[in-house]
Amino acid sequence: MTAVPRLVAFDLDGTLWYMLDGGAPFRRDRSGAVYDKRNERIDLMGASGEVLRELATDPKWAQTEVAYVSRTEYPEWAIPCLKTFLVTEEGKHGTARSMYDISSYQEIYPGSKLTHFRAIHKESGIPYEDMVFYDNERWNITECAKLGITCVYTPRGLTREAWDKGLAEFSMARAGK
């Protein structure tokens, strides 16, 4: 069986969703679309919704934790937005779950992502080598890779190709140990 990371971490702006320019409060309409206070729609990027749904529902990921790490000047916007986006709907998998609901860690504040990951590592006890991180900023990838995290650059947001690449790189790194 292919190795599965114990923690999958995602940047938010430019990786999972487009920039949050309008701010809170956020609302979801009947179709599930999310809007900011200016009534502008916020969209998830690439395969973000599909990947998060997989993490929330596929038994293969049952022992994997999800983290959001964001160096934002507006941390007060991120959590409400995470709570507004639904990853699963009511039905087969129980009650609807939001992006926030499926996460174990939310390190969302200005500063180095090294600080974010050190906090997650301290709280979770998960070794850096058991983490995969997706980010659209090359310097965050370079910086966090020094900790031993499998880091994947996502200049066009989280695509299926980037997701698969990260899992393959993680698996190859684990096989080499």
N, CA, C and O of each residue as an XYZ file, in Angstrom:
708
protein
N       0.844     -1.194      0.000
C       0.000      0.000      0.000
C       0.885      1.252      0.000
O       1.946      1.271      0.624
N       0.448      2.274     -0.692
C       1.156      3.540     -0.752
C       1.059      4.237      0.595
O       0.010      4.226      1.240
N       2.175      4.847      1.017
C       2.186      5.573      2.286
C       1.214      6.745      2.235
O       1.104      7.431      1.219
N       0.515      6.966      3.336
C      -0.436      8.071      3.456
C       0.088      9.008      4.536
O       0.441      8.553      5.623
N       0.145     10.318      4.255
C       0.624     11.257      5.267
C      -0.300     11.297      6.478
O      -1.504     11.069      6.363
N       0.271     11.586      7.622
C      -0.529     11.733      8.840
C      -1.156     13.114      8.922
O      -2.123     13.322      9.656
N      -0.595     14.073      8.154
C      -1.140     15.420      8.145
C      -0.984     16.007      6.744
O       0.078     15.919      6.128
N      -2.065     16.606      6.260
C      -2.039     17.333      4.997
C      -2.371     18.779      5.333
O      -3.408     19.068      5.931
N      -1.470     19.694      4.939
C      -1.641     21.113      5.246
C      -1.794     21.911      3.963
O      -1.165     21.623      2.945
N      -2.645     22.918      4.042
C      -2.919     23.765      2.887
C      -2.808     25.237      3.265
O      -3.264     25.658      4.328
N      -2.193     26.009      2.373
C      -2.323     27.460      2.410
C      -3.749     27.751      1.949
O      -4.395     26.888      1.355
N      -4.239     28.947      2.214
C      -5.603     29.300      1.813
C      -5.634     30.186      0.566
O      -5.967     29.714     -0.521
N      -5.287     31.477      0.719
C      -5.354     32.421     -0.407
C      -4.411     32.007     -1.523
O      -3.204     31.876     -1.321
N      -4.983     31.802     -2.707
C      -4.186     31.448     -3.869
C      -3.870     29.967     -3.983
O      -3.281     29.532     -4.972
N      -4.258     29.185     -2.973
C      -4.058     27.736     -3.021
C      -5.408     27.025     -3.010
O      -5.725     26.287     -3.943
N      -6.200     27.237     -1.970
C      -7.524     26.601     -1.915
C      -8.616     27.513     -2.464
O      -9.534     27.050     -3.142
N      -8.517     28.798     -2.175
C      -9.504     29.741     -2.688
C      -8.795     30.971     -3.212
O      -7.622     31.216     -2.928
N      -9.562     31.754     -4.004
C      -9.036     33.024     -4.497
C      -8.976     34.000     -3.335
O      -9.609     33.764     -2.306
N      -8.247     35.070     -3.469
C      -8.056     36.037     -2.386
C      -9.387     36.501     -1.806
O     -10.353     36.735     -2.533
N      -9.416     36.628     -0.481
C     -10.601     37.152      0.195
C     -10.463     38.679      0.262
O      -9.811     39.208      1.162
N     -11.070     39.368     -0.679
C     -10.937     40.817     -0.730
C     -12.084     41.550     -0.047
O     -11.887     42.637      0.497
N     -13.270     40.973     -0.069
C     -14.445     41.676      0.440
C     -14.644     41.557      1.935
O     -15.220     42.446      2.562
N     -14.173     40.466      2.508
C     -14.268     40.292      3.950
C     -15.574     39.728      4.455
O     -16.526     39.511      3.705
N     -15.585     39.498      5.758
C     -16.730     38.935      6.456
C     -17.796     40.015      6.635
O     -17.477     41.203      6.580
N     -19.034     39.632      6.843
C     -19.510     38.256      6.989
C     -19.661     37.555      5.632
O     -19.807     38.180      4.581
N     -19.618     36.233      5.720
C     -19.780     35.397      4.539
C     -21.130     34.717      4.626
O     -21.663     34.497      5.713
N     -21.678     34.385      3.462
C     -22.955     33.669      3.440
C     -22.914     32.630      2.335
O     -22.167     32.752      1.364
N     -23.720     31.622      2.504
C     -23.850     30.543      1.516
C     -25.288     30.569      1.013
O     -26.229     30.641      1.803
N     -25.453     30.511     -0.303
C     -26.809     30.475     -0.834
C     -27.291     29.026     -0.932
O     -26.565     28.102     -0.565
N     -28.492     28.832     -1.418
C     -29.080     27.483     -1.485
C     -28.296     26.529     -2.373
O     -28.328     25.316     -2.168
N     -27.596     27.070     -3.351
C     -26.811     26.216     -4.251
C     -25.470     25.819     -3.638
O     -24.773     24.956     -4.170
N     -25.106     26.453     -2.513
C     -23.824     26.168     -1.864
C     -22.754     27.191     -2.182
O     -21.660     27.130     -1.621
N     -23.045     28.137     -3.074
C     -22.069     29.177     -3.409
C     -21.857     30.081     -2.197
O     -22.782     30.342     -1.429
N     -20.614     30.554     -2.042
C     -20.252     31.401     -0.904
C     -19.971     32.820     -1.405
O     -19.323     33.019     -2.432
N     -20.482     33.804     -0.644
C     -20.337     35.211     -0.989
C     -19.785     35.994      0.193
O     -20.031     35.651      1.349
N     -19.028     37.058     -0.114
C     -18.488     37.912      0.941
C     -19.462     39.057      1.236
O     -20.568     39.087      0.696
N     -19.053     39.997      2.092
C     -19.956     41.085      2.502
C     -20.316     42.022      1.357
O     -21.325     42.724      1.427
N     -19.494     42.041      0.290
C     -19.805     42.859     -0.889
C     -20.665     42.093     -1.893
O     -20.940     42.571     -2.994
N     -21.082     40.893     -1.484
C     -21.896     40.016     -2.327
C     -21.128     39.501     -3.544
O     -21.722     39.185     -4.575
N     -19.802     39.421     -3.414
C     -18.973     38.845     -4.468
C     -18.732     37.377     -4.143
O     -18.424     37.010     -3.009
N     -18.880     36.562     -5.159
C     -18.728     35.115     -4.981
C     -17.263     34.754     -4.731
O     -16.359     35.286     -5.375
N     -17.049     33.843     -3.785
C     -15.717     33.319     -3.489
C     -15.687     31.896     -4.027
O     -16.522     31.065     -3.669
N     -14.730     31.631     -4.878
C     -14.639     30.310     -5.475
C     -13.421     29.558     -4.963
O     -12.369     30.139     -4.698
N     -13.595     28.258     -4.834
C     -12.455     27.396     -4.549
C     -11.672     27.228     -5.848
O     -12.237     27.289     -6.939
N     -10.377     27.017     -5.716
C      -9.508     26.900     -6.885
C      -9.328     25.442     -7.291
O      -9.280     24.547     -6.447
N      -9.231     25.224     -8.586
C      -8.862     23.915     -9.127
C      -9.648     22.762     -8.545
O     -10.878     22.738     -8.590
N      -8.918     21.808     -7.998
C      -9.511     20.584     -7.440
C      -9.712     20.661     -5.931
O      -9.916     19.633     -5.285
N      -9.658     21.863     -5.359
C      -9.743     22.013     -3.899
C     -10.967     21.327     -3.299
O     -10.843     20.553     -2.349
N     -12.137     21.604     -3.844
C     -13.354     21.001     -3.302
C     -13.330     19.489     -3.388
O     -13.701     18.799     -2.438
N     -12.898     18.980     -4.515
C     -12.813     17.526     -4.733
C     -11.823     16.878     -3.751
O     -12.116     15.831     -3.174
N     -10.664     17.498     -3.565
C      -9.644     16.953     -2.664
C     -10.127     16.983     -1.210
O      -9.967     16.005     -0.480
N     -10.709     18.093     -0.799
C     -11.201     18.194      0.580
C     -12.324     17.197      0.839
O     -12.398     16.617      1.922
N     -13.191     16.994     -0.133
C     -14.269     15.998     -0.004
C     -13.681     14.592      0.145
O     -14.149     13.790      0.953
N     -12.649     14.312     -0.650
C     -11.969     13.015     -0.547
C     -11.364     12.827      0.843
O     -11.499     11.761      1.443
N     -10.704     13.855      1.348
C     -10.114     13.768      2.692
C     -11.181     13.535      3.760
O     -10.938     12.845      4.750
N     -12.361     14.113      3.552
C     -13.446     14.011      4.536
C     -14.211     12.696      4.469
O     -14.794     12.277      5.468
N     -14.221     12.030      3.299
C     -15.122     10.885      3.138
C     -14.454      9.558      2.811
O     -15.030      8.507      3.091
N     -13.278      9.571      2.238
C     -12.626      8.322      1.829
C     -11.958      7.674      3.040
O     -11.128      8.308      3.692
N     -12.303      6.418      3.355
C     -11.722      5.730      4.510
C     -10.185      5.684      4.488
O      -9.554      5.566      5.539
N      -9.598      5.774      3.317
C      -8.137      5.784      3.185
C      -7.519      6.924      3.995
O      -6.372      6.820      4.431
N      -8.274      8.016      4.201
C      -7.772      9.199      4.885
C      -8.240      9.295      6.338
O      -8.066     10.335      6.973
N      -8.817      8.245      6.860
C      -9.401      8.297      8.205
C      -8.393      8.680      9.290
O      -8.768      9.314     10.277
N      -7.134      8.310      9.126
C      -6.118      8.611     10.138
C      -5.283      9.852      9.794
O      -4.305     10.152     10.478
N      -5.665     10.558      8.752
C      -4.934     11.753      8.323
C      -5.649     12.997      8.823
O      -6.868     13.118      8.703
N      -4.879     13.916      9.385
C      -5.440     15.174      9.865
C      -5.215     16.264      8.822
O      -4.260     16.216      8.047
N      -6.111     17.245      8.819
C      -6.041     18.364      7.888
C      -5.692     19.627      8.674
O      -6.211     19.865      9.764
N      -4.797     20.433      8.089
C      -4.421     21.707      8.706
C      -4.492     22.812      7.661
O      -4.233     22.591      6.479
N      -4.850     24.010      8.126
C      -4.791     25.189      7.282
C      -3.730     26.107      7.863
O      -3.766     26.445      9.047
N      -2.784     26.509      7.021
C      -1.713     27.408      7.445
C      -1.712     28.604      6.500
O      -1.492     28.462      5.297
N      -1.957     29.766      7.057
C      -2.079     30.945      6.219
C      -1.416     32.128      6.897
O      -1.629     32.393      8.080
N      -0.608     32.830      6.122
C       0.059     34.041      6.587
C      -0.794     35.208      6.094
O      -0.478     35.819      5.073
N      -1.842     35.511      6.792
C      -2.786     36.520      6.330
C      -2.794     37.736      7.242
O      -2.527     37.638      8.440
N      -3.101     38.868      6.660
C      -3.270     40.090      7.448
C      -4.692     40.177      8.010
O      -4.991     41.053      8.822
N      -5.570     39.258      7.570
C      -6.967     39.268      8.012
C      -7.389     37.912      8.560
O      -8.264     37.262      7.988
N      -6.782     37.474      9.660
C      -7.143     36.150     10.195
C      -8.604     36.062     10.624
O      -9.181     34.976     10.663
N      -9.198     37.205     10.944
C     -10.600     37.205     11.380
C     -11.555     36.863     10.233
O     -12.730     36.591     10.483
N     -11.088     36.870      8.999
C     -11.922     36.482      7.864
C     -11.835     34.986      7.572
O     -12.811     34.387      7.123
N     -10.693     34.389      7.819
C     -10.450     33.013      7.377
C     -11.358     31.990      8.052
O     -11.979     31.177      7.367
N     -11.448     32.015      9.371
C     -12.253     31.001     10.081
C     -13.722     31.081      9.674
O     -14.308     30.045      9.359
N     -14.348     32.269      9.666
C     -15.747     32.311      9.200
C     -15.917     31.803      7.769
O     -16.923     31.168      7.451
N     -14.943     32.077      6.910
C     -15.043     31.591      5.538
C     -14.913     30.066      5.505
O     -15.658     29.394      4.791
N     -13.971     29.519      6.277
C     -13.823     28.054      6.360
C     -15.114     27.400      6.851
O     -15.473     26.312      6.400
N     -15.803     28.057      7.763
C     -17.046     27.509      8.314
C     -18.208     27.605      7.330
O     -19.201     26.894      7.481
N     -18.100     28.474      6.325
C     -19.183     28.678      5.366
C     -19.115     27.705      4.191
O     -20.150     27.279      3.678
N     -17.902     27.352      3.764
C     -17.758     26.414      2.643
C     -18.061     24.990      3.092
O     -17.409     24.475      4.001
N     -19.037     24.355      2.467
C     -19.344     22.961      2.777
C     -18.488     22.028      1.925
O     -18.307     22.243      0.727
N     -17.969     20.991      2.572
C     -17.171     19.968      1.897
C     -18.044     18.753      1.602
O     -17.927     18.129      0.548
N     -18.917     18.431      2.549
C     -19.858     17.325      2.362
C     -21.274     17.860      2.601
O     -21.472     18.856      3.296
N     -22.225     17.184      2.019
C     -23.619     17.557      2.202
C     -24.270     16.567      3.148
O     -23.720     15.501      3.425
N     -25.441     16.926      3.637
C     -26.190     15.979      4.457
C     -26.544     14.775      3.614
O     -26.756     14.892      2.407
N     -26.607     13.638      4.239
C     -26.974     12.438      3.495
C     -26.130     11.257      3.905
O     -25.999     10.947      5.089
N     -25.564     10.608      2.923
C     -24.827      9.361      3.110
C     -23.760      9.438      4.205
O     -23.558      8.478      4.948
N     -23.088     10.565      4.298
C     -22.010     10.696      5.268
C     -22.441     11.447      6.524
O     -21.592     11.954      7.258
N     -23.743     11.527      6.783
C     -24.237     12.200      7.982
C     -24.525     13.666      7.721
O     -24.938     14.043      6.624
N     -24.305     14.493      8.740
C     -24.580     15.910      8.604
C     -23.526     16.578      7.724
O     -22.410     16.078      7.581
N     -23.895     17.700      7.144
C     -22.982     18.456      6.301
C     -21.769     18.888      7.125
O     -21.890     19.232      8.301
N     -20.597     18.862      6.484
C     -19.357     19.271      7.154
C     -18.676     20.356      6.331
O     -18.597     20.276      5.105
N     -18.194     21.360      7.029
C     -17.527     22.483      6.377
C     -16.022     22.242      6.286
O     -15.499     21.272      6.835
N     -15.339     23.139      5.583
C     -13.877     23.072      5.523
C     -13.308     23.127      6.943
O     -12.354     22.419      7.266
N     -13.894     23.960      7.773
C     -13.435     24.073      9.164
C     -13.642     22.745      9.914
O     -12.755     22.284     10.632
N     -14.814     22.146      9.736
C     -15.150     20.905     10.452
C     -14.173     19.764     10.183
O     -13.931     18.939     11.064
N     -13.614     19.708      8.983
C     -12.737     18.585      8.648
C     -11.289     18.829      9.068
O     -10.439     17.955      8.897
N     -11.003     20.011      9.616
C      -9.629     20.336      9.983
C      -9.379     20.146     11.472
O     -10.273     20.300     12.304
N      -8.136     19.807     11.777
C      -7.707     19.663     13.165
C      -6.912     20.869     13.640
O      -6.855     21.146     14.838
N      -6.295     21.591     12.701
C      -5.421     22.707     13.051
C      -5.671     23.863     12.097
O      -5.834     23.673     10.892
N      -5.699     25.070     12.661
C      -5.850     26.292     11.881
C      -4.805     27.274     12.401
O      -5.027     27.958     13.400
N      -3.694     27.336     11.733
C      -2.633     28.293     12.064
C      -2.749     29.417     11.048
O      -2.166     29.359      9.965
N      -3.511     30.442     11.417
C      -3.885     31.496     10.476
C      -3.594     32.846     11.119
O      -4.401     33.368     11.887
N      -2.430     33.402     10.794
C      -1.994     34.678     11.349
C      -0.725     35.112     10.610
O      -0.070     34.289      9.971
N      -0.374     36.405     10.695
C       0.849     36.877     10.037
C       2.086     36.209     10.628
O       2.088     35.789     11.785
N       3.123     36.118      9.827
C       4.392     35.564     10.295
C       4.824     34.372      9.480
O       4.131     33.945      8.557
N       5.967     33.846      9.828
C       6.583     32.741      9.102
C       5.763     31.460      9.204
O       5.214     31.138     10.257
N       5.692     30.744      8.100
C       5.000     29.452      8.128
C       5.783     28.428      8.936
O       5.230     27.404      9.337
N       7.061     28.691      9.177
C       7.822     27.819     10.083
C       7.175     27.852     11.472
O       7.080     26.823     12.142
N       6.737     29.028     11.894
C       6.047     29.166     13.181
C       4.750     28.372     13.173
O       4.417     27.713     14.158
N       4.013     28.431     12.061
C       2.761     27.686     11.938
C       3.020     26.185     12.106
O       2.339     25.508     12.876
N       4.017     25.679     11.372
C       4.288     24.236     11.410
C       4.890     23.791     12.744
O       4.616     22.683     13.203
N       5.685     24.621     13.354
C       6.225     24.261     14.677
C       5.095     24.142     15.698
O       5.128     23.263     16.558
N       4.104     25.016     15.608
C       2.948     24.943     16.508
C       2.152     23.655     16.270
O       1.746     22.989     17.222
N       1.935     23.312     15.006
C       1.203     22.078     14.688
C       1.982     20.861     15.182
O       1.412     19.954     15.788
N       3.267     20.850     14.924
C       4.116     19.732     15.348
C       4.081     19.588     16.877
O       3.959     18.477     17.393
N       4.187     20.701     17.590
C       4.178     20.663     19.060
C       2.842     20.136     19.595
O       2.808     19.318     20.515
N       1.747     20.617     19.005
C       0.420     20.205     19.478
C       0.075     18.767     19.086
O      -0.523     18.029     19.869
N       0.453     18.381     17.878
C       0.035     17.072     17.351
C       1.021     15.942     17.633
O       0.632     14.778     17.728
N       2.292     16.290     17.764
C       3.324     15.258     17.892
C       3.646     14.580     16.573
O       4.436     13.636     16.543
N       3.052     15.042     15.485
C       3.297     14.433     14.173
C       4.656     14.903     13.659
O       4.910     16.105     13.585
N       5.535     13.954     13.302
C       6.836     14.349     12.743
C       6.659     15.104     11.432
O       5.729     14.837     10.670
N       7.554     16.042     11.178
C       7.492     16.812      9.934
C       7.525     15.898      8.709
O       6.895     16.192      7.693
N       8.249     14.807      8.808
C       8.386     13.867      7.687
C       7.065     13.178      7.341
O       6.942     12.573      6.276
N       6.075     13.268      8.238
C       4.764     12.665      8.004
C       3.733     13.701      7.551
O       2.527     13.467      7.623
N       4.235     14.861      7.079
C       3.364     15.950      6.632
C       3.579     16.246      5.150
O       4.680     16.098      4.620
N       2.488     16.673      4.493
C       2.535     17.193      3.121
C       1.906     18.578      3.171
O       0.885     18.789      3.826
N       2.537     19.528      2.462
C       2.096     20.917      2.478
C       1.971     21.454      1.062
O       2.872     21.274      0.243
N       0.843     22.120      0.770
C       0.569     22.708     -0.537
C       0.455     24.227     -0.391
O      -0.295     24.723      0.450
N       1.214     24.967     -1.227
C       1.218     26.432     -1.139
C       1.543     27.029     -2.508
O       2.302     26.445     -3.282
N       0.968     28.188     -2.798
C       1.212     28.858     -4.072
C       2.391     29.834     -4.027
O       2.689     30.474     -5.035
N       3.057     29.959     -2.895
C       4.212     30.849     -2.765
C       5.480     30.011     -2.684
O       5.656     29.231     -1.747
N       6.357     30.172     -3.661
C       7.582     29.367     -3.739
C       8.430     29.492     -2.461
O       8.969     28.493     -1.985
N       8.551     30.691     -1.908
C       9.416     30.862     -0.738
C       8.881     30.130      0.495
O       9.669     29.703      1.338
N       7.560     29.977      0.617
C       7.015     29.174      1.721
C       7.395     27.705      1.546
O       7.708     27.012      2.514
N       7.363     27.244      0.300
C       7.730     25.865     -0.012
C       9.201     25.631      0.337
O       9.538     24.645      0.993
N      10.069     26.535     -0.100
C      11.511     26.413      0.161
C      11.794     26.423      1.660
O      12.575     25.613      2.158
N      11.156     27.341      2.370
C      11.370     27.490      3.807
C      10.907     26.252      4.582
O      11.637     25.743      5.433
N       9.711     25.775      4.293
C       9.131     24.662      5.057
C       9.764     23.318      4.706
O       9.780     22.408      5.535
N      10.282     23.186      3.490
C      10.956     21.942      3.107
C      12.176     21.683      3.991
O      12.563     20.531      4.188
N      12.778     22.736      4.519
C      13.943     22.593      5.403
C      13.607     21.841      6.682
O      14.493     21.282      7.329
N      12.316     21.825      7.052
C      11.888     21.075      8.246
C      11.753     19.578      7.954
O      11.647     18.774      8.880
N      11.755     19.204      6.674
C      11.556     17.807      6.297
C      10.150     17.503      5.829
O       9.796     16.342      5.620
N       9.342     18.547      5.662
C       7.972     18.397      5.169
C       8.018     18.207      3.654
O       8.803     18.869      2.975
N       7.190     17.315      3.119
C       7.025     17.217      1.671
C       6.205     18.423      1.248
O       5.045     18.556      1.638
N       6.806     19.307      0.448
C       6.165     20.564      0.065
C       5.923     20.612     -1.432
O       6.784     20.233     -2.226
N       4.734     21.085     -1.810
C       4.349     21.118     -3.216
C       3.938     22.537     -3.595
O       3.050     23.133     -2.986
N       4.598     23.052     -4.601
C       4.327     24.382     -5.138
C       3.085     24.322     -6.030
O       2.997     23.489     -6.932
N       2.132     25.212     -5.769
C       0.855     25.221     -6.502
C       0.591     26.611     -7.095
O      -0.306     27.308     -6.621
N       1.336     27.025     -8.101
C       1.186     28.383     -8.628
C      -0.190     28.676     -9.218
O      -0.568     29.841     -9.337
N      -0.945     27.642     -9.590
C      -2.303     27.810    -10.136
C      -3.361     27.305     -9.160
O      -4.476     26.972     -9.563
N      -3.011     27.250     -7.884
C      -3.922     26.703     -6.896
C      -3.795     25.188     -6.833
O      -2.990     24.589     -7.546
N      -4.594     24.582     -5.976
C      -4.537     23.131     -5.803
C      -5.218     22.437     -6.979
O      -6.445     22.370     -7.055
N      -4.412     21.935     -7.875
C      -4.920     21.159     -9.008
C      -4.825     19.684     -8.665
O      -4.154     19.311     -7.704
N      -5.482     18.856     -9.432
C      -5.375     17.401     -9.250
C      -3.937     16.956     -9.457
O      -3.446     16.079     -8.747
N      -3.255     17.562    -10.436
C      -1.853     17.198    -10.706
C      -0.968     17.517     -9.506
O      -0.114     16.714     -9.131
N      -1.173     18.692     -8.900
C      -0.373     19.067     -7.729
C      -0.670     18.128     -6.559
O       0.245     17.717     -5.847
N      -1.935     17.792     -6.361
C      -2.332     16.879     -5.288
C      -1.637     15.526     -5.466
O      -1.018     15.006     -4.538
N      -1.750     14.976     -6.656
C      -1.133     13.672     -6.942
C       0.385     13.724     -6.824
O       1.003     12.784     -6.325
N       0.982     14.811     -7.278
C       2.434     14.974     -7.191
C       2.890     14.943     -5.734
O       3.869     14.275     -5.404
N       2.190     15.657     -4.868
C       2.543     15.673     -3.447
C       2.459     14.306     -2.815
O       3.329     13.924     -2.033
N       1.418     13.565     -3.148
C       1.258     12.221     -2.583
C       2.344     11.285     -3.097
O       2.864     10.462     -2.343
N       2.688     11.406     -4.374
C       3.746     10.563     -4.952
C       5.094     10.896     -4.322
O       5.861      9.993     -3.986
N       5.392     12.194     -4.158
C       6.652     12.596     -3.535
C       6.726     12.140     -2.089
O       7.776     11.693     -1.628
N       5.622     12.250     -1.377
C       5.575     11.785      0.013
C       5.848     10.282      0.065
O       6.654      9.818      0.871
N       5.182      9.538     -0.789
C       5.320      8.088     -0.817
C       6.755      7.679     -1.147
O       7.295      6.755     -0.539
N       7.372      8.369     -2.112
C       8.760      8.051     -2.477
C       9.709      8.388     -1.319
O      10.648      7.635     -1.060
N       9.482      9.487     -0.633
C      10.333      9.855      0.495
C      10.211      8.822      1.615
O      11.205      8.466      2.248
N       9.000      8.348      1.854
C       8.782      7.342      2.919
C       9.392      6.002      2.529
O       9.895      5.277      3.388
N       9.351      5.666      1.236
C       9.909      4.392      0.761
C      11.431      4.397      0.885
O      12.049      3.343      1.033
N      12.031      5.580      0.824
C      13.478      5.690      0.928
C      13.993      5.590      2.346
O      15.205      5.617      2.559
N      13.111      5.475      3.322
C      13.540      5.405      4.731
C      13.627      3.999      5.218
O      13.972      3.767      6.377
